[in-house]
Amino acid sequence: MTSTQRLPFLKGHGTENDFVIVPDPDGRLDLPATAVARICDRRAGLGGDGLLRAVRSAAHPEARAQADEAEWFMDYRNGDGSIAEMCGNGVRVFARYLLHAGLVEAGDLAIATRAGVRRVHVAKTGDVTVSMGRAELREESVVVTVDGRSWPARNVNMGNPHAVAFVDDLAHAGDLLAVPPFSPASVYPGGVNIEFVVDRGPGRVAMRVHERGSGETRSCGTGACAVAVATARRDGADPTQTGTPVTYTVDVLGGSLSITELPDGTVEMTGPAEIVAEGTFTPAWMGAALV
Ligand SMILES: N[C@@H](CCC[C@H](N)C(=O)O)C(=O)O
């Protein structure tokens, strides 16, 4: 990009997990972590929990192998510029963007991510459903600590790493931005997303989340899936054994997500996704952000 070019952006959110979307169909844009962090800065930039760069799979080295299945690659970055394998709310917002931009038809589509291809159903309006793949529940015991208090947690991988801790009161998580929680680096060498969960009645839980690379957010789609599967096992339910799907409503600070684990072990997530704005970066600001 030269300093005279106007780079387009869009802004979107899913259950108030918000993203800056940067269209880059031919994969020409080099977006270093520092530039992403500046764009996601809520005071000096546009602001967002993360950034979704929309690149044709064929034009991205990490997605070329998925190009036959999925035309578009979601290059997801956390708010601090770090790369993550997958973002559940992001993939719904990404699908909504592709439809909004006329790049796909409403209906079923496939999106390439670093965690593999995700199948999405997006209608002209309303909620978006994503097949999120299988949850991998790992056996090693994990402890989550925040502000001097510790809880045992379940290690769940949804393409990206999660530690799910059941607590009596979500307030016990304290101020997750002031006092970030932690979990052992020996278990999560690349960092971890931490969910705190309480029961809200049959088939319903509520969570708060501290995301790797973004801090506390108002929602995390992969986190909600990890929570639903960890809750099912805690409740003695396993669709892969019984053949009966299990559904949980997961309340997050920014809304609710419906999560179903199917008998084949795959997890389906349904929730909102909205595009709220579109515009262009001013060339001078973007030029400075890119250096
Ligand atoms: N908010 C996302 C998860 C984004 C990635 C995460 N912070 C990580 O580093 O793994 C979601 O909706 O899943």
The ligand as a Tripos MOL2 file, in Angstrom:
@<TRIPOS>MOLECULE
LIG
   13    12     1     0     0
SMALL
NO_CHARGES

@<TRIPOS>ATOM
      1 N1        -13.1100  -14.3060   20.3090 N.3       1 LIG1
      2 C1        -12.8040  -15.4890   19.6280 C.3       1 LIG1
      3 C2        -11.5030  -16.1650   19.9430 C.3       1 LIG1
      4 C3        -10.3290  -15.3550   19.3820 C.3       1 LIG1
      5 C4         -8.9860  -16.0450   19.5100 C.3       1 LIG1
      6 C5         -8.4880  -16.1590   20.9060 C.3       1 LIG1
      7 N2         -8.3030  -14.9080   21.5740 N.3       1 LIG1
      8 C6         -7.1650  -16.9550   20.8810 C.2       1 LIG1
      9 O1         -6.0830  -16.3490   20.9680 O.co2     1 LIG1
     10 O2         -7.2170  -18.1950   20.7780 O.co2     1 LIG1
     11 C7        -13.9640  -16.4300   19.4910 C.2       1 LIG1
     12 O3        -15.0920  -15.9050   19.3460 O.co2     1 LIG1
     13 O4        -13.7910  -17.6350   19.4140 O.co2     1 LIG1
@<TRIPOS>BOND
     1     1     2 1
     2     2     3 1
     3     2    11 1
     4     3     4 1
     5     4     5 1
     6     5     6 1
     7     6     7 1
     8     6     8 1
     9     8     9 2
    10     8    10 1
    11    11    12 2
    12    11    13 1
@<TRIPOS>SUBSTRUCTURE
     1 LIG1         1 GROUP 0 **** ****
